[in-house]
Every structure is written in C-alpha cells, then in structure tokens.
Amino acid sequence: MTSVAEVQTLLRFLSQDAKVPVPLAMSKVKDLTEVSLTTPESLSKAPLSTIQSTFPDEKLAKQILSAAKRVSKKRTSSSAPTAPSPAKRTKCAPPEPGQQLSPAEFEISLALPTLEGPQPAIEDEINSTIVHTNRAPLVVAFVVQLLKHTMPSQPLSSRLSLAQAVMSIGAKSRALNLGIQSGRAAEDEGWGEGQPKTRVMGRELRVMRRWGYEWQHEPKMDHQRESIKQEDEDQEKPLRPEITATQTSDIESQETIKGDPSTPLPAYHQGSRSRPTTSKDTEPPLWGLNLETLRSTSNTSALLPSSNNTYAANLPVYDPHAARNYLLRSFATAPTSSSQQSQGKSRSAAKEKQEKEHNLALLLRALDMVYASWIDVIGAEELDHRAWGWYVRVRPAVESGPAGWGGRGDVRLKEVLELRR
C-alpha cells in the first residue's frame, strides 16, 4: 500500500519537476501507484508507452519522462552514501487571485524544504552548520515544528499562520516595551473579544476556526483525520470592542514579512465559519487572527455576525504563504574568515537562495528531532511550556534595547540538537 509520504513525494515531483498542473497530477496518482510508478527513479526506467497509458498526451508524457531521468541522474551523481542530499527545492508560488485550489492543493503549495539521506549523515551536517539570522524567523521555525507535535491535527497552513501570529504578537509587545511604538496592542483594547483562543508557546492567540476545511484526503485515497478535542465554548461574540481603538501600525516582525495582511484569504481557504450543531466539538484547523490589521481596517458591517452566526466579510488572518516565504529567505550561512576573503567573487542569487533553503531544512529537521524526543515523555502541554525557554537558549545574541531591534547573529544548529532528551 502506498504511504502518504510517497504520495506527497510523487505529487511534488509531478507538479514541481515535471511541471504537470496540480489538479491533473492529483487525478493521476492512483493510476501511477497501481503500476508501481511512484518515484522519479521508477518513472525514468519506464517505457514511454507505459507513461502514456496514464498521460495520453505524448508531449506531456515525454516531459515527465525527461524530468524523471534528470532528477534520477542528479541524485545518482550528487549523492554519496555518507552525505545527505540537498534539501528538496520547493518552488511553489502562492495561488493567483481567483485561482481555485482544493485544500489538498493549497497545502501542497505551502511545502517546506526537506532532507533525504542517512540519519547519521544529516546529524553530522546539522552539528557543523551555523546560520546567520535574526530572532523573528527563528521563532516562526520553532513554532511551526512545535505545532507538528503539540497540535498534530493542524495542517501546515494553520501551523504557519499560528507561527506568524506568535512572532507578530511578540514583536508588537517588544516594540511597545522598547518605546519603538506607542499606544496599546489591539487585543489590550478589546479587539477580538469573544473569539476563541488557543495557547501556543506560552502565548494566548485569538483564532478563527476553519469549519469544513478537509485537507487530509489525498487524491483517490482516504486517510483518517486526527483531531484535538476541546470543550464547548459560548457562541462567538462580535469582534468590535466597546471602546474606540487607537490606530497604530502593526510591526509584524523585526524584519518585515512581505505580503498584504489586510487582504483576506479566499473563501475556499477559510472553510465555513458557521458552527456545526454537534454535542461535542472537535478542534478544526485554525487561522491566527491579525488583530492589528483588524483594528486599522475595521468597519462595523464587517464585524457584526448575521443571523446564522457567519460574518458579513472575511476577517484578516496571518497569511501562511507570507510566513513560508519569510522562512525560505531568512537563514543564510554564517560568514567565516574564508568566505569573507572571497566576498569579491560574486555569487548568484539562485545559489544563495538554494543555500538558505537547505539551511532551513537542516533547522527544521533539528527541531523536529528535539520535539520528537520529548513529546511522549512530558506531553503536549509541557512541551509547549518548555519550547520558549529552548528558543531563548539558542537565539542569536543582539545588542540590548532599541539598538538590537532587527539585529542579526549566529545560531549554531548543534546547540539546537543538544536540546534533545
């Protein structure tokens, strides 16, 4: 039986390397698995006629065969038994405005870099890698992997949205404490009152439930969905606070995350907001609510619930694609004396991008190994409680006070891995 991981790998190859449209690729997965063509290696060895039995278009079939041979040759020539392969490139772009993606397609578009290779070799590379970054993206990475273990029913889109929420709320609080911004945080003024909360990395976040968002059904395959149970809560209240909100701009991070947070995600990403009439709820996927944007762009009609308890307009949430892109560009290799001496030699932007993505893959793997070593021993609640302290232990050192705002420093991935039990 084909595993979920194998299906995801096959989809990534078809959509990213072979340039097959995602809907078409998803519709052909079952046909390919039935003839044991689930990897680039197996496709590269298959006759063209066999591929054409699934993809009748001869041009497309040749395109897939060529991509399979190219990927297989690259893996054979570049991978050694003692070294992990480079991080899988993830050239997924955010959906175009108006483009309709299924939940499964939407989650695929958010894929983060991964590593392949023997575990000892990967650990050796992690232990020898030092990345140069600032604190904000490190928080996002910590949270994305933490939620994989503490809230396993949440899809990657929710994990990215919640991670950006944790980082943004922390950055806002620090900006106020340092005097970089004045006023009060939106939630302190009552924005988001009545919306459900969840606790992530010690912070309480206002969230929006994505009722009806079914994302775990792979093409032609059904998989049981895990869920986190939660006690019933009172009916959600209007979001507008009783007091008048003072307008302030939102510092989303120490290094701005690009993207327009005031533009809500399309409805097919949101799921339905109406609450199902069940005796006991199970926690659906969540969005982190962007209360600062809500305050600055609010109007009464957008915030008052209608008779069926759905809202008249989309609410601003933290965009998972913005968080993903932030991660992909934030982890450069720490400069060394030899690299500084060769600064005169130009490096291509593509090379730097690939290096950053590989470093991100190493960091995410290290964090995953840390959390996996603890989750069965201390449980999800205690793991969430400890995660912030672990982040503080390994975060880059910067100047104190306003001078350190947005400052960069080195993070030794060996120190991250040493957090394992």
N, C-alpha and C positions, 0 to 999 in steps of 0.2 A: 504493500500500500504506500502511495506517495505521501510524504510528510508535508506539513505546512511550510517548513523551511525550504524544501525542494521546490514547491510550487512558487514560492516567493522568488527564489533564485532564477527559476525559469522565466517568470514574468519580467524580472529585471533585465535578463539577457534579451528577451524579445523586444521589450519597449525601449531600452537604452542603447544596447549594442546593435541590434538588428533593425532598429527604427520602425518596428511594427506598431501601428496605432494601438493604444492601450485597450480599447474595447474589443478590437479584433484579437489581440493577444490573449485576453482573458477568455474569449469564447473558444479558443483552440487548445487550451491547456489540457482538458480532458482527453481530447483526441491524441495529443502528443504523449501523454502519460500511458495511454493504452498500448502504445507501440514502443514504450521504454525510451522515448526521446525526451529526456528531462534535463540534460546538461549540454553545454556547448560542445563538450568532447563527443558525446553520443551523436549529436546532430552533425558534427563535422565528418563523421565516418559514414553517415547515412547516404544512400544514393539520392540524387536529385528527385527521382520519381517518387521515393518514399515521402520526402518533404512535400512534394506537390499533391500527394494524396490528402494532406491536411490543408495546405495553402495552394489551391489550384492555379493561382496567378504565377506564371513562370518567372516573371521578373522579381516578384516578391520572394519566391522560393529560392532563387539564386542569391538574392540579397541576404537571406537568412543563412544559407549555406556558407557564403563568403564570410559573414560575421562570425559564424561558429568556428571556421578554420582560423580566422585571425585571432580570436580570443584564445583558442586552444594552443596555437603556436606561441602566443605571448606568454601564457602560463608555463609552457614547457621550457621555453628558453630563459625565462627570467627567474623562475622559482628554483631554489635549491632545497635539499632535504632538511637543512638546518636553519632555514630562514623563512619567516612568514611572508606571504605575498603582499604586495602593496594593497592599501585599502581599496575596496571596490569603489569606483567612481560613481557618484550619484548625480547625474546631470538632469535631475527632474526640475522643471520650471513650474512656478505657480500656475494654476489654471487661468486661462484668459477670461476676461469679464464675459459673463454669459455662457461660458463653457460648462456643460453639464457632465459632471463626473459622478459615478456611483461612489458610495462610501469606501468600497474597497480600492477603487482607483485613486480616490483622494488620499487614502493612507499610503499607497504606493508612491505617490508624488512627494511624500514627506520623508522618504527613506534616508537614513543617515549612513555614513561610511562604515563598513565592517571589515574585519580582517579574516584571512584564511591562512592556515598553516599550523604546524605543530605547536601545542601549547607552551612547551619549554622555550621554543624559539621566540614566541610572542612575548613571553615574560622577560626574556633577556633584552629584547628591544625596548620594552616598557622601562626596564630598570636603567637603560642607558640614555633615555630621551629626556631632554629638558625643553620645555616650551616657554615662549615669551608671550605674555598676555596680560590683560587687566582683570580685575576681580569679577566684574559683572558676567562675562560669558562663562567663567568658571562656575559661578552659582547656577547658571542655566544648565550646564552639563551635569552638575551634581544632582539637580532636581529631576532632570529627565530620566536618569538611570535609577534614582531613588524610587520614583513612582512605578517603575517597572516591577519592583519588588513589593512595595507597600500598597499599591493600588493596581494589581495586575489586570483588572478588568478594563482599565482605561486605555483607549487606543493611542497611538503615537501623537495624533493631532491634539488630543486632550493633554497629554503629558507635556508637549511643547508649549501649549497655551498656558497651563498652570505654572510651568517653569518660568516663563516670561513674566507672569504675574508676581511670583515670589521675588524675582530680581527687581522688577519695576517698583514694587511697593517698598522694598528695602532701599533702593536708590532714592526714592522720594523722601523717605524718612531721614536718610543720611543728609540729603541736600538741605532739609529744614534744620537739622541739628547743627550743621556747619554754617548756616546763615547764607548759603548759596541761593536759596529760595526763601521767600517769606510766606506767611499765611498758614493755613492748616491743610492737612490731607483731606481728600474728598470724603473718605469714609468717616473721618472725625466730625465732619459737618453733617453726617446723616445720609449721605448718598449710598444707595444700595441697601438701605434698611429694609428688612423683610425678605431679602433674597437669601437662599440657603448658603451656608458656609461649609468650608472644609479646611482642615489643618494640614499644611504641607511644610515640612522643615521648620516646624515650630511657629509658623505664621498662619493666622486665620485669613482665608481668602473668601471673598464673595464670588459665587459661581452661578452659572446658568446651566440647568440640566438640558441635555440634548435628547429628549424623549423620542424614541422611534429611530434613532441612528443605529442601524445594523451594519456593522463593518467587518465582522469576523467570518462571514460566509465567503470562502474562497470560491472562485468560479467552478461550477459544477460539483462542488464538494461542500458538505455541511459539517461544521465543527461546533461543538457545544461551547457556549459562551460562559465565561466565568463572570461573576458579579459580586459586588460588595453590598451587603445588606445595611440598611440604615433605618432608624426609627422614623415613623411618620412625623411630618412637620406640619405646622399650621399653613393654611393657604397663603401663597405668596402675596405680599402687600405691594402697593405702588412704590416705585423706586424714588420718587421725588421727596426730599426731606421737608420738614416743616419750616426750616429756616432758609433764608436766601443764601445761596452758595457764592462765596467769593471766587472770582475767576482767577485761576492760576494755570500756568502751563505745566505739562507733565514731563518730568525728566524720566524717561523710560530706562535709562541706564547711564553708566559713566561714559559709555561710548555709544552714541545713538544707534538704536536699531532702526534700520531703514524700513519704510512701509507706512501706509496711512492707517493708523489705528482707528480713525473716525469712520472709516468705510467698513460697514458690517460685512461679514462673510455671507455668501449666497445662502438661500434658504435650505438648499439640499445639503449643505454642510451642517446647518444648525440642527436639523431634526425638528420635530414638533415640540412646541413649548407647553401644550396642554397636558395636564396631569392625568394619567390613567386612573381609572377608578378601581384600584386594587386594595385588598385588605392590608397588604404589606408590601411596601415598595422595595425594589432592588435598585442600587445606585446605577444610573445610566452614565454614559460618557458625559464629561463636563467641559465647559468653557470657563476660563478665568475672565471675570468681568473687568473691563477697564473703566474704573470709576472716575478717574481724572478726565478722560475724554467724555464720559457721560455728563459730567458736570459742565464742561466747557461747551458742549454742543447740544445740551438738552432743550426740549420744548415739551410742554405739558401733554400734547396729544400723543407724543411718542412714549410716554411713561405711564399712562393710565391703562389698566387692564380692561379688556372688553368683557362682555357678559359670560363668555365661555373660558375666561381666565387665560386668554392669549393676548400678547401685546400688539399694539397697533403698528409698531415698526420694529425693525431689527435693533438690537442693543449692541453697543460697541464691546467687542471682546478682543483678547490678545490673539493676534494672528499667528498661527503655528508656522506658516512659511517665513514670516519675519524672524521668528526665533531660530528656525533651522538655518536660514542664510547667515544669521549672526554667528552661530556656532561654526559654520563652514569657513568663515573668513578670519576667525579670531585667535587661532593657535599656531603662531609662527614658531619655527625652531629658534631656540635661544642663540644669540650670536656668540661665537667663540673667537679666540685670537686669530685662528687661521681664516675663519670666514670674514673677519674684519679686514684682514690684509688683502683679501681678494674681492673687496667691495667694488673695485674698479671694473671688474668683469660683470657685465650686465646679465641678469637672469630674466628669463621670460616670465611673463605674468602667469602663463599656464603652469610652469614648473612650480612657482610659489604657491599657486592655488592647490596643486596636487599635494605638495608637501604639507600644507595646512590641513587638508582633509585627512591625510594619513596620520598626522599628529592627533587630530580629533578622534579618529578610530582607535588609536592607542589609549587615549584618555578614557573614552567610553568603555573600552574593554577592561581597563584597570578598575574603574568604578564599579562595573558590573561584578567583577571578581570580589571586590570588597563587600558589597551588599549581599552577594550570594553566600558569603562565608558567615554572615551574622543572622540573616533573616530567620532561619529555622531555630536559632538558639534564643534570641531575645524577642522575636515577634515584630510585627509591623509598627506598632505604636512606639516601642522603644527605639527601633531603628530610625524612625522619623525624628525622634528626640535627639539622638546622638549625631545625626548627619551634619547639623550646623557646626558643632564643635570640630568635627573632622575637617570640614571645609576651612575653618579658621586656622587649623594646624598647618595646612598646605598652601593656603592662598599666597599670592605674590606680596612681598613686602613693598610698601609705598610710603611716601612721606606722610606724616600726620597732619591733620587739619585740611583746610581747603587746597593747600598745595599738592596734596596727594590725590585729589579728585581726578579720576580717569587715568591715574598713573599705571604704568606697566612694570612688570617684574617677571622673574623666572619662577617656574613651577617644575620641580623635579618629580617626574611620574613615579620614580622609585619610592618617594615618600607617600604617594597615594597608595601604592600597592602595599606598603608596610602597615596600612590601616586594617589589613585583613586579620581575621581572628587567628 
